Amino acid sequence: MSTASKLELMLSFQDAESPEKQEKLTQTLWQQMRQIDGVKVDRVSDDNPPEGSKTFGAFLLGLLRATVTLEGLKSLFGFLGDRLGNKPIKIKAKFADGREVELEASSREELALAEETLKRLAQTL
């Protein structure tokens, strides 16, 4: 993946009524997204876990970091639309030249528009 043809994305979503369900959703999405061509995804670690917490390698719930090729955006956003439906997804994108943009999508149509926007902005590098 060349630097100019990829984006750094921070994906934020909330789709559960309890922390346990949110953790399960985050874990499931992370595992499934790792199978998408052109996408490298990581969980975001919690640098300040609650005092007294005994968990090792605590991660933030509902937050994933992805490096994605421009070609992989369609697959990634299609996947997110299928899995999260009409739930809000916040997307923070960082381009190779340092520009950043934040988008929010709550439907497949809005994810398609976000994909088009990110591709258009990437072409102006």
Secondary structure, 3 states (H helix, E strand, C coil): CCHHHEEEEEEEECCCCCHHHHHHHHHHHHHHHCCCCCEEEEEEECCCCCCCCCCCCCEEEEEEEEEEECCHHHHHHHHHHHHHCCCCEEEEEECCCCCEEEEEECCHHHHHHHHHHHHHHHHCC
